[in-house]
Amino acid sequence: MSGAASERPRLRADAQRNTEQIRHAAIGAFRGRGLSVPLEEVARAAGVSKATIFNRFGGRIGLIEAVIEEVVARELRAVIDHARALDDAGERIAYYVTAIRDLQYRQPTANDVLLQEYPHSQQLMDICRVAGEIYDELVSAGHAAGVLRPEFTTDDLHALIVDTALALKHGARPPRDAYDRRTTFLLDGIREHQGPTGE
C-alpha cells in the first residue's frame, strides 16, 4: 500500500509534465504552420505518443482549444481592441485592415480561425464571432464619416479578409513587400476619394 501511495505523486508529476510538453509543442507547431499540423508531429516534438495527446486532450479539437489563446486569439483580440480605441474612423479602418492582414501573413492559424476550419470547436466559433462583429462597426463608422465608398459593405470587408485567408492558405505566399503593397492598394480601393475643391 505504501509503495502504491508513493507512486501516485510521481505519476501525477509525469502527467503534468507530459501535458505541458504537449502544449508547448502544439503552440510552436500551430503558430508556424496552422492548426492542421499532424498530431504525430506534435507528439514527436513533445516526446510523447499520439495516444498521450488523446488521453490528455481528447484529440485535435481539445488540443486546439487548450492553446488557441496563446497561439493567436489573444493577438486577434488585441487588434480588435486597438482598432476600437481609435477615434478617427479612417484611421480605425486603415489600422484594422493593415493589422489583420499582417496577422494573417505571420500566423497561419489566424486564417484557419477566420475560415472556420474547425466548426465543431465552440471556442473557435466564438473567436470568429468576435472577429466578425467589428466589420459592421468599421463599415458603419466609415460611411458616417464619409471615408468609405458608399457602395462598400460589411460583406465586402468580410470577403476581402476571407479571400486573403484562402490565398495564403492554399496559394503561393507572396514576398512581404509585395503583400504590404497590395494592402495599400486595397485600402486605396475602398476609400471614398473626394474631388478637388470647387468641383
PyMOL commands that place a pseudoatom at each C-alpha (Angstrom):
pseudoatom trace, name=CA, resn=MET, resi=1, chain=A, elem=C, hetatm=0, pos=[0.000, 0.000, 0.000]
pseudoatom trace, name=CA, resn=SER, resi=2, chain=A, elem=C, hetatm=0, pos=[2.744, 2.419, 0.971]
pseudoatom trace, name=CA, resn=GLY, resi=3, chain=A, elem=C, hetatm=0, pos=[4.588, 1.638, -2.267]
pseudoatom trace, name=CA, resn=ALA, resi=4, chain=A, elem=C, hetatm=0, pos=[1.470, 2.293, -4.361]
pseudoatom trace, name=CA, resn=ALA, resi=5, chain=A, elem=C, hetatm=0, pos=[0.814, 5.518, -2.483]
pseudoatom trace, name=CA, resn=SER, resi=6, chain=A, elem=C, hetatm=0, pos=[4.347, 6.743, -3.081]
pseudoatom trace, name=CA, resn=GLU, resi=7, chain=A, elem=C, hetatm=0, pos=[3.919, 6.163, -6.835]
pseudoatom trace, name=CA, resn=ARG, resi=8, chain=A, elem=C, hetatm=0, pos=[0.875, 8.432, -7.187]
pseudoatom trace, name=CA, resn=PRO, resi=9, chain=A, elem=C, hetatm=0, pos=[2.614, 11.820, -6.808]
pseudoatom trace, name=CA, resn=ARG, resi=10, chain=A, elem=C, hetatm=0, pos=[5.290, 10.767, -9.292]
pseudoatom trace, name=CA, resn=LEU, resi=11, chain=A, elem=C, hetatm=0, pos=[2.664, 9.657, -11.810]
pseudoatom trace, name=CA, resn=ARG, resi=12, chain=A, elem=C, hetatm=0, pos=[0.774, 12.914, -11.391]
pseudoatom trace, name=CA, resn=ALA, resi=13, chain=A, elem=C, hetatm=0, pos=[4.006, 14.854, -11.907]
pseudoatom trace, name=CA, resn=ASP, resi=14, chain=A, elem=C, hetatm=0, pos=[4.750, 12.856, -15.061]
pseudoatom trace, name=CA, resn=ALA, resi=15, chain=A, elem=C, hetatm=0, pos=[1.250, 13.507, -16.386]
pseudoatom trace, name=CA, resn=GLN, resi=16, chain=A, elem=C, hetatm=0, pos=[1.574, 17.225, -15.714]
pseudoatom trace, name=CA, resn=ARG, resi=17, chain=A, elem=C, hetatm=0, pos=[4.971, 17.341, -17.392]
pseudoatom trace, name=CA, resn=ASN, resi=18, chain=A, elem=C, hetatm=0, pos=[3.603, 15.499, -20.443]
pseudoatom trace, name=CA, resn=THR, resi=19, chain=A, elem=C, hetatm=0, pos=[0.671, 17.911, -20.646]
pseudoatom trace, name=CA, resn=GLU, resi=20, chain=A, elem=C, hetatm=0, pos=[2.940, 20.953, -20.592]
pseudoatom trace, name=CA, resn=GLN, resi=21, chain=A, elem=C, hetatm=0, pos=[5.295, 19.406, -23.159]
pseudoatom trace, name=CA, resn=ILE, resi=22, chain=A, elem=C, hetatm=0, pos=[2.369, 18.740, -25.482]
pseudoatom trace, name=CA, resn=ARG, resi=23, chain=A, elem=C, hetatm=0, pos=[1.051, 22.271, -25.033]
pseudoatom trace, name=CA, resn=HIS, resi=24, chain=A, elem=C, hetatm=0, pos=[4.467, 23.766, -25.761]
pseudoatom trace, name=CA, resn=ALA, resi=25, chain=A, elem=C, hetatm=0, pos=[4.925, 21.598, -28.864]
pseudoatom trace, name=CA, resn=ALA, resi=26, chain=A, elem=C, hetatm=0, pos=[1.426, 22.389, -30.137]
pseudoatom trace, name=CA, resn=ILE, resi=27, chain=A, elem=C, hetatm=0, pos=[1.897, 26.133, -29.709]
pseudoatom trace, name=CA, resn=GLY, resi=28, chain=A, elem=C, hetatm=0, pos=[5.119, 26.016, -31.721]
pseudoatom trace, name=CA, resn=ALA, resi=29, chain=A, elem=C, hetatm=0, pos=[3.641, 23.831, -34.452]
pseudoatom trace, name=CA, resn=PHE, resi=30, chain=A, elem=C, hetatm=0, pos=[0.345, 25.674, -34.813]
pseudoatom trace, name=CA, resn=ARG, resi=31, chain=A, elem=C, hetatm=0, pos=[1.948, 29.122, -34.827]
pseudoatom trace, name=CA, resn=GLY, resi=32, chain=A, elem=C, hetatm=0, pos=[4.262, 28.227, -37.656]
pseudoatom trace, name=CA, resn=ARG, resi=33, chain=A, elem=C, hetatm=0, pos=[2.056, 26.027, -39.803]
pseudoatom trace, name=CA, resn=GLY, resi=34, chain=A, elem=C, hetatm=0, pos=[-1.588, 26.313, -38.828]
pseudoatom trace, name=CA, resn=LEU, resi=35, chain=A, elem=C, hetatm=0, pos=[-3.978, 24.046, -36.973]
pseudoatom trace, name=CA, resn=SER, resi=36, chain=A, elem=C, hetatm=0, pos=[-3.791, 21.079, -39.353]
pseudoatom trace, name=CA, resn=VAL, resi=37, chain=A, elem=C, hetatm=0, pos=[-0.257, 20.014, -38.372]
pseudoatom trace, name=CA, resn=PRO, resi=38, chain=A, elem=C, hetatm=0, pos=[-0.311, 16.203, -37.973]
pseudoatom trace, name=CA, resn=LEU, resi=39, chain=A, elem=C, hetatm=0, pos=[-0.693, 15.210, -34.343]
pseudoatom trace, name=CA, resn=GLU, resi=40, chain=A, elem=C, hetatm=0, pos=[2.111, 12.691, -34.840]
pseudoatom trace, name=CA, resn=GLU, resi=41, chain=A, elem=C, hetatm=0, pos=[4.483, 15.616, -35.348]
pseudoatom trace, name=CA, resn=VAL, resi=42, chain=A, elem=C, hetatm=0, pos=[3.217, 17.384, -32.243]
pseudoatom trace, name=CA, resn=ALA, resi=43, chain=A, elem=C, hetatm=0, pos=[3.650, 14.174, -30.258]
pseudoatom trace, name=CA, resn=ARG, resi=44, chain=A, elem=C, hetatm=0, pos=[7.175, 13.655, -31.566]
pseudoatom trace, name=CA, resn=ALA, resi=45, chain=A, elem=C, hetatm=0, pos=[8.151, 17.234, -30.686]
pseudoatom trace, name=CA, resn=ALA, resi=46, chain=A, elem=C, hetatm=0, pos=[6.690, 16.729, -27.203]
pseudoatom trace, name=CA, resn=GLY, resi=47, chain=A, elem=C, hetatm=0, pos=[8.472, 13.414, -26.699]
pseudoatom trace, name=CA, resn=VAL, resi=48, chain=A, elem=C, hetatm=0, pos=[5.216, 11.518, -26.143]
pseudoatom trace, name=CA, resn=SER, resi=49, chain=A, elem=C, hetatm=0, pos=[2.981, 9.177, -28.106]
pseudoatom trace, name=CA, resn=LYS, resi=50, chain=A, elem=C, hetatm=0, pos=[-0.018, 10.324, -30.147]
pseudoatom trace, name=CA, resn=ALA, resi=51, chain=A, elem=C, hetatm=0, pos=[-2.167, 8.313, -27.745]
pseudoatom trace, name=CA, resn=THR, resi=52, chain=A, elem=C, hetatm=0, pos=[-0.973, 10.545, -24.916]
pseudoatom trace, name=CA, resn=ILE, resi=53, chain=A, elem=C, hetatm=0, pos=[-2.384, 13.584, -26.732]
pseudoatom trace, name=CA, resn=PHE, resi=54, chain=A, elem=C, hetatm=0, pos=[-5.762, 11.856, -26.904]
pseudoatom trace, name=CA, resn=ASN, resi=55, chain=A, elem=C, hetatm=0, pos=[-5.512, 10.825, -23.264]
pseudoatom trace, name=CA, resn=ARG, resi=56, chain=A, elem=C, hetatm=0, pos=[-4.713, 14.360, -22.123]
pseudoatom trace, name=CA, resn=PHE, resi=57, chain=A, elem=C, hetatm=0, pos=[-6.776, 16.456, -24.562]
pseudoatom trace, name=CA, resn=GLY, resi=58, chain=A, elem=C, hetatm=0, pos=[-9.269, 14.144, -26.235]
pseudoatom trace, name=CA, resn=GLY, resi=59, chain=A, elem=C, hetatm=0, pos=[-7.880, 14.766, -29.725]
pseudoatom trace, name=CA, resn=ARG, resi=60, chain=A, elem=C, hetatm=0, pos=[-7.174, 17.677, -32.063]
pseudoatom trace, name=CA, resn=ILE, resi=61, chain=A, elem=C, hetatm=0, pos=[-10.128, 19.881, -31.058]
pseudoatom trace, name=CA, resn=GLY, resi=62, chain=A, elem=C, hetatm=0, pos=[-9.308, 19.619, -27.363]
pseudoatom trace, name=CA, resn=LEU, resi=63, chain=A, elem=C, hetatm=0, pos=[-5.662, 20.377, -28.037]
pseudoatom trace, name=CA, resn=ILE, resi=64, chain=A, elem=C, hetatm=0, pos=[-6.531, 23.385, -30.193]
pseudoatom trace, name=CA, resn=GLU, resi=65, chain=A, elem=C, hetatm=0, pos=[-8.838, 24.748, -27.523]
pseudoatom trace, name=CA, resn=ALA, resi=66, chain=A, elem=C, hetatm=0, pos=[-6.141, 24.304, -24.887]
pseudoatom trace, name=CA, resn=VAL, resi=67, chain=A, elem=C, hetatm=0, pos=[-3.637, 26.503, -26.731]
pseudoatom trace, name=CA, resn=ILE, resi=68, chain=A, elem=C, hetatm=0, pos=[-5.579, 28.779, -29.097]
pseudoatom trace, name=CA, resn=GLU, resi=69, chain=A, elem=C, hetatm=0, pos=[-5.375, 31.775, -26.762]
pseudoatom trace, name=CA, resn=GLU, resi=70, chain=A, elem=C, hetatm=0, pos=[-1.569, 31.689, -26.758]
pseudoatom trace, name=CA, resn=VAL, resi=71, chain=A, elem=C, hetatm=0, pos=[-1.341, 30.859, -30.456]
pseudoatom trace, name=CA, resn=VAL, resi=72, chain=A, elem=C, hetatm=0, pos=[-3.497, 33.588, -31.987]
pseudoatom trace, name=CA, resn=ALA, resi=73, chain=A, elem=C, hetatm=0, pos=[-6.723, 34.508, -30.148]
pseudoatom trace, name=CA, resn=ARG, resi=74, chain=A, elem=C, hetatm=0, pos=[-5.056, 36.921, -27.740]
pseudoatom trace, name=CA, resn=GLU, resi=75, chain=A, elem=C, hetatm=0, pos=[-3.338, 38.762, -30.575]
pseudoatom trace, name=CA, resn=LEU, resi=76, chain=A, elem=C, hetatm=0, pos=[-6.508, 38.842, -32.666]
pseudoatom trace, name=CA, resn=ARG, resi=77, chain=A, elem=C, hetatm=0, pos=[-8.458, 40.390, -29.802]
pseudoatom trace, name=CA, resn=ALA, resi=78, chain=A, elem=C, hetatm=0, pos=[-5.668, 42.932, -29.270]
pseudoatom trace, name=CA, resn=VAL, resi=79, chain=A, elem=C, hetatm=0, pos=[-6.012, 44.062, -32.896]
pseudoatom trace, name=CA, resn=ILE, resi=80, chain=A, elem=C, hetatm=0, pos=[-9.776, 44.467, -32.462]
pseudoatom trace, name=CA, resn=ASP, resi=81, chain=A, elem=C, hetatm=0, pos=[-9.440, 46.319, -29.154]
pseudoatom trace, name=CA, resn=HIS, resi=82, chain=A, elem=C, hetatm=0, pos=[-6.836, 48.715, -30.539]
pseudoatom trace, name=CA, resn=ALA, resi=83, chain=A, elem=C, hetatm=0, pos=[-8.946, 49.444, -33.617]
pseudoatom trace, name=CA, resn=ARG, resi=84, chain=A, elem=C, hetatm=0, pos=[-11.956, 50.234, -31.441]
pseudoatom trace, name=CA, resn=ALA, resi=85, chain=A, elem=C, hetatm=0, pos=[-9.876, 52.595, -29.321]
pseudoatom trace, name=CA, resn=LEU, resi=86, chain=A, elem=C, hetatm=0, pos=[-9.044, 54.850, -32.280]
pseudoatom trace, name=CA, resn=ASP, resi=87, chain=A, elem=C, hetatm=0, pos=[-11.296, 57.922, -32.551]
pseudoatom trace, name=CA, resn=ASP, resi=88, chain=A, elem=C, hetatm=0, pos=[-10.870, 58.642, -36.252]
pseudoatom trace, name=CA, resn=ALA, resi=89, chain=A, elem=C, hetatm=0, pos=[-12.925, 56.311, -38.469]
pseudoatom trace, name=CA, resn=GLY, resi=90, chain=A, elem=C, hetatm=0, pos=[-10.432, 56.426, -41.319]
pseudoatom trace, name=CA, resn=GLU, resi=91, chain=A, elem=C, hetatm=0, pos=[-7.526, 55.595, -39.025]
pseudoatom trace, name=CA, resn=ARG, resi=92, chain=A, elem=C, hetatm=0, pos=[-9.573, 52.814, -37.447]
pseudoatom trace, name=CA, resn=ILE, resi=93, chain=A, elem=C, hetatm=0, pos=[-10.252, 51.163, -40.809]
pseudoatom trace, name=CA, resn=ALA, resi=94, chain=A, elem=C, hetatm=0, pos=[-6.677, 51.576, -42.029]
pseudoatom trace, name=CA, resn=TYR, resi=95, chain=A, elem=C, hetatm=0, pos=[-5.268, 50.169, -38.801]
pseudoatom trace, name=CA, resn=TYR, resi=96, chain=A, elem=C, hetatm=0, pos=[-7.616, 47.182, -38.713]
pseudoatom trace, name=CA, resn=VAL, resi=97, chain=A, elem=C, hetatm=0, pos=[-7.116, 46.176, -42.348]
pseudoatom trace, name=CA, resn=THR, resi=98, chain=A, elem=C, hetatm=0, pos=[-3.333, 46.567, -42.090]
pseudoatom trace, name=CA, resn=ALA, resi=99, chain=A, elem=C, hetatm=0, pos=[-3.062, 44.782, -38.734]
pseudoatom trace, name=CA, resn=ILE, resi=100, chain=A, elem=C, hetatm=0, pos=[-5.358, 41.890, -39.607]
pseudoatom trace, name=CA, resn=ARG, resi=101, chain=A, elem=C, hetatm=0, pos=[-3.558, 41.299, -42.906]
pseudoatom trace, name=CA, resn=ASP, resi=102, chain=A, elem=C, hetatm=0, pos=[-0.241, 41.387, -41.042]
pseudoatom trace, name=CA, resn=LEU, resi=103, chain=A, elem=C, hetatm=0, pos=[-1.565, 38.796, -38.595]
pseudoatom trace, name=CA, resn=GLN, resi=104, chain=A, elem=C, hetatm=0, pos=[-2.833, 36.641, -41.445]
pseudoatom trace, name=CA, resn=TYR, resi=105, chain=A, elem=C, hetatm=0, pos=[0.591, 36.739, -43.091]
pseudoatom trace, name=CA, resn=ARG, resi=106, chain=A, elem=C, hetatm=0, pos=[2.524, 35.944, -39.916]
pseudoatom trace, name=CA, resn=GLN, resi=107, chain=A, elem=C, hetatm=0, pos=[0.156, 33.475, -38.291]
pseudoatom trace, name=CA, resn=PRO, resi=108, chain=A, elem=C, hetatm=0, pos=[-1.310, 30.708, -40.462]
pseudoatom trace, name=CA, resn=THR, resi=109, chain=A, elem=C, hetatm=0, pos=[-3.575, 29.815, -37.552]
pseudoatom trace, name=CA, resn=ALA, resi=110, chain=A, elem=C, hetatm=0, pos=[-5.370, 33.154, -37.948]
pseudoatom trace, name=CA, resn=ASN, resi=111, chain=A, elem=C, hetatm=0, pos=[-6.521, 32.014, -41.375]
pseudoatom trace, name=CA, resn=ASP, resi=112, chain=A, elem=C, hetatm=0, pos=[-7.747, 28.677, -40.012]
pseudoatom trace, name=CA, resn=VAL, resi=113, chain=A, elem=C, hetatm=0, pos=[-9.814, 30.582, -37.455]
pseudoatom trace, name=CA, resn=LEU, resi=114, chain=A, elem=C, hetatm=0, pos=[-11.193, 33.127, -39.930]
pseudoatom trace, name=CA, resn=LEU, resi=115, chain=A, elem=C, hetatm=0, pos=[-12.065, 30.362, -42.408]
pseudoatom trace, name=CA, resn=GLN, resi=116, chain=A, elem=C, hetatm=0, pos=[-13.840, 28.399, -39.655]
pseudoatom trace, name=CA, resn=GLU, resi=117, chain=A, elem=C, hetatm=0, pos=[-11.817, 25.307, -40.469]
pseudoatom trace, name=CA, resn=TYR, resi=118, chain=A, elem=C, hetatm=0, pos=[-12.890, 23.610, -37.211]
pseudoatom trace, name=CA, resn=PRO, resi=119, chain=A, elem=C, hetatm=0, pos=[-16.616, 24.389, -36.806]
pseudoatom trace, name=CA, resn=HIS, resi=120, chain=A, elem=C, hetatm=0, pos=[-17.019, 21.703, -34.118]
pseudoatom trace, name=CA, resn=SER, resi=121, chain=A, elem=C, hetatm=0, pos=[-14.962, 23.838, -31.745]
pseudoatom trace, name=CA, resn=GLN, resi=122, chain=A, elem=C, hetatm=0, pos=[-17.316, 26.218, -29.970]
pseudoatom trace, name=CA, resn=GLN, resi=123, chain=A, elem=C, hetatm=0, pos=[-14.327, 28.172, -28.713]
pseudoatom trace, name=CA, resn=LEU, resi=124, chain=A, elem=C, hetatm=0, pos=[-13.041, 28.798, -32.249]
pseudoatom trace, name=CA, resn=MET, resi=125, chain=A, elem=C, hetatm=0, pos=[-16.519, 29.730, -33.445]
pseudoatom trace, name=CA, resn=ASP, resi=126, chain=A, elem=C, hetatm=0, pos=[-16.773, 32.239, -30.592]
pseudoatom trace, name=CA, resn=ILE, resi=127, chain=A, elem=C, hetatm=0, pos=[-13.466, 33.764, -31.676]
pseudoatom trace, name=CA, resn=CYS, resi=128, chain=A, elem=C, hetatm=0, pos=[-14.805, 34.003, -35.242]
pseudoatom trace, name=CA, resn=ARG, resi=129, chain=A, elem=C, hetatm=0, pos=[-17.938, 35.729, -33.968]
pseudoatom trace, name=CA, resn=VAL, resi=130, chain=A, elem=C, hetatm=0, pos=[-15.856, 38.293, -32.071]
pseudoatom trace, name=CA, resn=ALA, resi=131, chain=A, elem=C, hetatm=0, pos=[-13.690, 38.862, -35.148]
pseudoatom trace, name=CA, resn=GLY, resi=132, chain=A, elem=C, hetatm=0, pos=[-16.765, 39.364, -37.326]
pseudoatom trace, name=CA, resn=GLU, resi=133, chain=A, elem=C, hetatm=0, pos=[-18.559, 41.803, -35.015]
pseudoatom trace, name=CA, resn=ILE, resi=134, chain=A, elem=C, hetatm=0, pos=[-16.130, 44.600, -35.811]
pseudoatom trace, name=CA, resn=TYR, resi=135, chain=A, elem=C, hetatm=0, pos=[-16.896, 44.522, -39.553]
pseudoatom trace, name=CA, resn=ASP, resi=136, chain=A, elem=C, hetatm=0, pos=[-20.264, 46.244, -39.094]
pseudoatom trace, name=CA, resn=GLU, resi=137, chain=A, elem=C, hetatm=0, pos=[-18.724, 48.779, -36.731]
pseudoatom trace, name=CA, resn=LEU, resi=138, chain=A, elem=C, hetatm=0, pos=[-15.935, 49.711, -39.140]
pseudoatom trace, name=CA, resn=VAL, resi=139, chain=A, elem=C, hetatm=0, pos=[-18.137, 49.998, -42.196]
pseudoatom trace, name=CA, resn=SER, resi=140, chain=A, elem=C, hetatm=0, pos=[-20.899, 51.939, -40.434]
pseudoatom trace, name=CA, resn=ALA, resi=141, chain=A, elem=C, hetatm=0, pos=[-18.389, 54.382, -38.949]
pseudoatom trace, name=CA, resn=GLY, resi=142, chain=A, elem=C, hetatm=0, pos=[-16.601, 54.725, -42.277]
pseudoatom trace, name=CA, resn=HIS, resi=143, chain=A, elem=C, hetatm=0, pos=[-19.814, 55.586, -44.096]
pseudoatom trace, name=CA, resn=ALA, resi=144, chain=A, elem=C, hetatm=0, pos=[-20.896, 58.029, -41.392]
pseudoatom trace, name=CA, resn=ALA, resi=145, chain=A, elem=C, hetatm=0, pos=[-17.536, 59.816, -41.630]
pseudoatom trace, name=CA, resn=GLY, resi=146, chain=A, elem=C, hetatm=0, pos=[-17.543, 59.774, -45.432]
pseudoatom trace, name=CA, resn=VAL, resi=147, chain=A, elem=C, hetatm=0, pos=[-14.221, 57.918, -45.652]
pseudoatom trace, name=CA, resn=LEU, resi=148, chain=A, elem=C, hetatm=0, pos=[-15.522, 54.701, -47.246]
pseudoatom trace, name=CA, resn=ARG, resi=149, chain=A, elem=C, hetatm=0, pos=[-17.006, 54.304, -50.691]
pseudoatom trace, name=CA, resn=PRO, resi=150, chain=A, elem=C, hetatm=0, pos=[-20.798, 54.304, -50.176]
pseudoatom trace, name=CA, resn=GLU, resi=151, chain=A, elem=C, hetatm=0, pos=[-21.255, 51.030, -52.053]
pseudoatom trace, name=CA, resn=PHE, resi=152, chain=A, elem=C, hetatm=0, pos=[-18.692, 49.221, -49.868]
pseudoatom trace, name=CA, resn=THR, resi=153, chain=A, elem=C, hetatm=0, pos=[-20.498, 46.844, -47.496]
pseudoatom trace, name=CA, resn=THR, resi=154, chain=A, elem=C, hetatm=0, pos=[-19.814, 44.724, -44.440]
pseudoatom trace, name=CA, resn=ASP, resi=155, chain=A, elem=C, hetatm=0, pos=[-19.988, 41.659, -46.686]
pseudoatom trace, name=CA, resn=ASP, resi=156, chain=A, elem=C, hetatm=0, pos=[-17.307, 43.193, -48.902]
pseudoatom trace, name=CA, resn=LEU, resi=157, chain=A, elem=C, hetatm=0, pos=[-14.964, 43.662, -45.942]
pseudoatom trace, name=CA, resn=HIS, resi=158, chain=A, elem=C, hetatm=0, pos=[-15.602, 40.107, -44.783]
pseudoatom trace, name=CA, resn=ALA, resi=159, chain=A, elem=C, hetatm=0, pos=[-14.955, 38.803, -48.305]
pseudoatom trace, name=CA, resn=LEU, resi=160, chain=A, elem=C, hetatm=0, pos=[-11.646, 40.679, -48.531]
pseudoatom trace, name=CA, resn=ILE, resi=161, chain=A, elem=C, hetatm=0, pos=[-10.443, 39.119, -45.270]
pseudoatom trace, name=CA, resn=VAL, resi=162, chain=A, elem=C, hetatm=0, pos=[-11.610, 35.633, -46.311]
pseudoatom trace, name=CA, resn=ASP, resi=163, chain=A, elem=C, hetatm=0, pos=[-10.063, 35.981, -49.772]
pseudoatom trace, name=CA, resn=THR, resi=164, chain=A, elem=C, hetatm=0, pos=[-6.739, 36.830, -48.148]
pseudoatom trace, name=CA, resn=ALA, resi=165, chain=A, elem=C, hetatm=0, pos=[-7.044, 33.814, -45.845]
pseudoatom trace, name=CA, resn=LEU, resi=166, chain=A, elem=C, hetatm=0, pos=[-7.781, 31.485, -48.766]
pseudoatom trace, name=CA, resn=ALA, resi=167, chain=A, elem=C, hetatm=0, pos=[-4.926, 32.874, -50.849]
pseudoatom trace, name=CA, resn=LEU, resi=168, chain=A, elem=C, hetatm=0, pos=[-2.407, 32.491, -48.031]
pseudoatom trace, name=CA, resn=LYS, resi=169, chain=A, elem=C, hetatm=0, pos=[-3.622, 29.049, -47.019]
pseudoatom trace, name=CA, resn=HIS, resi=170, chain=A, elem=C, hetatm=0, pos=[-3.901, 27.489, -50.459]
pseudoatom trace, name=CA, resn=GLY, resi=171, chain=A, elem=C, hetatm=0, pos=[-1.779, 29.656, -52.755]
pseudoatom trace, name=CA, resn=ALA, resi=172, chain=A, elem=C, hetatm=0, pos=[1.839, 30.693, -53.093]
pseudoatom trace, name=CA, resn=ARG, resi=173, chain=A, elem=C, hetatm=0, pos=[2.916, 33.091, -50.335]
pseudoatom trace, name=CA, resn=PRO, resi=174, chain=A, elem=C, hetatm=0, pos=[3.999, 36.407, -51.901]
pseudoatom trace, name=CA, resn=PRO, resi=175, chain=A, elem=C, hetatm=0, pos=[7.098, 38.276, -50.748]
pseudoatom trace, name=CA, resn=ARG, resi=176, chain=A, elem=C, hetatm=0, pos=[6.348, 40.504, -47.781]
pseudoatom trace, name=CA, resn=ASP, resi=177, chain=A, elem=C, hetatm=0, pos=[6.968, 43.759, -49.640]
pseudoatom trace, name=CA, resn=ALA, resi=178, chain=A, elem=C, hetatm=0, pos=[4.543, 42.786, -52.395]
pseudoatom trace, name=CA, resn=TYR, resi=179, chain=A, elem=C, hetatm=0, pos=[1.950, 41.731, -49.824]
pseudoatom trace, name=CA, resn=ASP, resi=180, chain=A, elem=C, hetatm=0, pos=[2.206, 45.062, -47.996]
pseudoatom trace, name=CA, resn=ARG, resi=181, chain=A, elem=C, hetatm=0, pos=[1.986, 46.971, -51.277]
pseudoatom trace, name=CA, resn=ARG, resi=182, chain=A, elem=C, hetatm=0, pos=[-1.285, 45.183, -52.019]
pseudoatom trace, name=CA, resn=THR, resi=183, chain=A, elem=C, hetatm=0, pos=[-2.602, 46.184, -48.602]
pseudoatom trace, name=CA, resn=THR, resi=184, chain=A, elem=C, hetatm=0, pos=[-2.090, 49.793, -49.687]
pseudoatom trace, name=CA, resn=PHE, resi=185, chain=A, elem=C, hetatm=0, pos=[-3.905, 49.126, -52.962]
pseudoatom trace, name=CA, resn=LEU, resi=186, chain=A, elem=C, hetatm=0, pos=[-6.777, 47.507, -51.061]
pseudoatom trace, name=CA, resn=LEU, resi=187, chain=A, elem=C, hetatm=0, pos=[-7.151, 50.488, -48.743]
pseudoatom trace, name=CA, resn=ASP, resi=188, chain=A, elem=C, hetatm=0, pos=[-6.998, 52.933, -51.655]
pseudoatom trace, name=CA, resn=GLY, resi=189, chain=A, elem=C, hetatm=0, pos=[-9.716, 50.960, -53.408]
pseudoatom trace, name=CA, resn=ILE, resi=190, chain=A, elem=C, hetatm=0, pos=[-12.249, 51.069, -50.567]
pseudoatom trace, name=CA, resn=ARG, resi=191, chain=A, elem=C, hetatm=0, pos=[-11.704, 54.696, -49.555]
pseudoatom trace, name=CA, resn=GLU, resi=192, chain=A, elem=C, hetatm=0, pos=[-14.036, 57.465, -50.659]
pseudoatom trace, name=CA, resn=HIS, resi=193, chain=A, elem=C, hetatm=0, pos=[-11.911, 59.883, -52.666]
pseudoatom trace, name=CA, resn=GLN, resi=194, chain=A, elem=C, hetatm=0, pos=[-13.058, 63.478, -52.593]
pseudoatom trace, name=CA, resn=GLY, resi=195, chain=A, elem=C, hetatm=0, pos=[-12.772, 65.510, -55.775]
pseudoatom trace, name=CA, resn=PRO, resi=196, chain=A, elem=C, hetatm=0, pos=[-10.831, 68.783, -55.924]
pseudoatom trace, name=CA, resn=THR, resi=197, chain=A, elem=C, hetatm=0, pos=[-12.403, 71.673, -54.053]
pseudoatom trace, name=CA, resn=GLY, resi=198, chain=A, elem=C, hetatm=0, pos=[-14.912, 73.581, -56.149]
pseudoatom trace, name=CA, resn=GLU, resi=199, chain=A, elem=C, hetatm=0, pos=[-15.845, 70.690, -58.451]
for i in range(1, 199): cmd.bond("trace and resi %d" % i, "trace and resi %d" % (i + 1))
show_as sticks, trace
zoom trace
